[in-house]
Amino acid sequence: MDDASQPLRIGALARAAGVNVETIRYYQRRKLLGQPDRPYGGQRAYPPEYAQRLRFIKRAQALGFTLEEIAELLTLDAGTGHVRARALAARRLAEIEAKLVDLSEMRAALRELLQRCEHTRGKVACPIISGLEPGSAPRRPPRRP
């Protein structure tokens, strides 16, 4: 048998998946990852497939999926769950695109404030500070879902 098929202790599992031990414990509490029984007087032995599952979770998080959405994705079958997975991904993409619009508007507002500041001379109110006062925003504030 090769080492890739041998059960792993939690530290080795963490290293194999590129996470820390506390991350594994957190995912176990969130029911995203199982917790093998502890043999009497010993340490738990984790199946090597858990490393792949942990990498799946981290990749899904990097794409913006919530842990609740990841839990749902984990219940879907790779061969038949594509309709639900697509719906989750489409919703996530729409939320990301909305955030990009908000970020673009925030960037434009900050650029405008900085430009006002660069062109202000003399003893006048700071354009950045006064621009942050309620009712004086240079652009529409970002929408919140």
C-alpha positions in Angstrom: 0.0 0.0 0.0 1.3 3.5 -0.8 1.4 6.4 1.7 -1.4 8.2 -0.2 -3.9 5.6 0.9 -2.9 5.5 4.6 -5.0 7.2 7.2 -3.7 10.5 8.5 -3.5 12.1 11.9 -5.0 15.5 12.1 -1.6 17.3 11.7 -0.7 15.4 8.6 -4.2 16.0 7.2 -3.8 19.7 7.8 -0.4 19.8 6.0 -1.8 17.7 3.1 -4.7 20.0 2.6 -2.8 23.2 3.2 -4.9 24.3 6.2 -4.3 24.4 9.9 -5.6 22.0 12.5 -8.1 24.6 13.9 -9.6 24.9 10.4 -10.2 21.2 10.4 -11.9 21.4 13.8 -14.0 24.3 12.8 -15.2 22.5 9.6 -16.0 19.5 11.8 -18.1 21.7 14.1 -19.9 23.1 11.0 -20.5 19.5 9.8 -18.5 20.1 6.6 -16.1 17.3 7.5 -16.6 14.2 9.5 -14.8 13.2 12.6 -13.6 9.6 12.8 -13.9 7.8 16.1 -11.0 8.0 18.4 -9.6 4.6 19.2 -9.2 3.9 22.9 -6.1 5.7 24.1 -5.2 6.8 20.5 -5.5 9.5 18.0 -8.1 9.8 15.3 -7.2 8.4 11.9 -8.5 10.5 9.0 -9.1 9.0 5.5 -6.8 10.6 2.9 -9.9 11.7 0.9 -10.5 14.3 3.6 -7.6 16.3 2.3 -9.3 16.6 -1.1 -12.6 17.6 0.6 -10.7 20.3 2.6 -9.1 21.6 -0.6 -12.6 21.7 -2.2 -14.0 23.7 0.7 -11.1 26.2 0.6 -11.4 26.6 -3.2 -15.2 27.2 -2.9 -14.5 29.8 -0.2 -12.0 31.5 -2.5 -14.7 31.8 -5.1 -17.0 33.5 -2.6 -19.3 30.6 -1.6 -20.5 30.7 2.0 -20.1 27.8 4.2 -23.8 27.1 4.0 -23.5 27.0 0.2 -20.5 24.8 0.4 -22.4 22.4 2.7 -25.1 22.2 0.0 -22.5 21.7 -2.8 -21.0 18.9 -0.8 -24.3 17.1 -0.7 -24.7 17.2 -4.5 -23.6 14.4 -6.7 -21.0 15.4 -9.3 -22.9 13.5 -12.0 -26.4 14.7 -11.3 -26.2 17.8 -9.1 -25.2 20.2 -11.9 -28.6 22.0 -12.0 -28.5 23.0 -8.3 -24.7 23.7 -8.4 -25.3 25.9 -11.5 -28.0 27.9 -9.6 -25.7 28.4 -6.6 -22.8 29.5 -8.9 -25.1 31.8 -10.9 -26.3 33.5 -7.7 -22.8 33.9 -6.4 -21.7 35.4 -9.7 -24.6 37.9 -9.7 -23.6 38.9 -6.1 -19.9 39.3 -7.2 -20.9 41.4 -10.2 -23.1 43.7 -8.0 -20.1 44.1 -5.6 -17.9 45.0 -8.5 -20.3 47.8 -9.5 -20.3 49.0 -5.9 -16.5 48.9 -5.8 -16.3 50.8 -9.1 -18.6 53.5 -7.7 -16.6 53.7 -4.5 -13.4 54.0 -6.4 -14.8 56.9 -8.5 -16.0 58.7 -5.4 -12.6 58.4 -3.7 -10.8 59.5 -6.8 -13.1 62.6 -6.9 -12.4 63.4 -3.3 -8.7 63.0 -3.8 -8.8 65.2 -6.9 -10.7 67.9 -4.9 -8.1 67.7 -2.2 -5.2 68.0 -4.6 -6.7 71.2 -6.1 -7.6 72.8 -2.8 -5.5 75.7 -1.6 -5.7 78.0 1.4 -7.6 77.6 4.7 -10.7 75.8 3.6 -12.4 72.7 4.9 -10.7 69.5 3.9 -12.6 68.2 0.8 -12.1 64.6 2.0 -13.5 65.1 5.5 -16.3 67.4 4.3 -17.0 65.0 1.4 -17.7 62.2 3.9 -20.3 64.2 5.8 -23.8 62.9 5.5 -25.5 64.4 2.4 -22.3 65.5 0.7 -21.3 62.3 -1.0 -19.9 63.0 -4.5 -21.4 59.9 -5.9 -24.3 57.6 -5.1 -23.4 55.4 -2.1 -23.0 51.7 -2.9 -26.1 49.5 -2.7 -26.3 46.8 0.0 -28.0 43.5 -0.7 
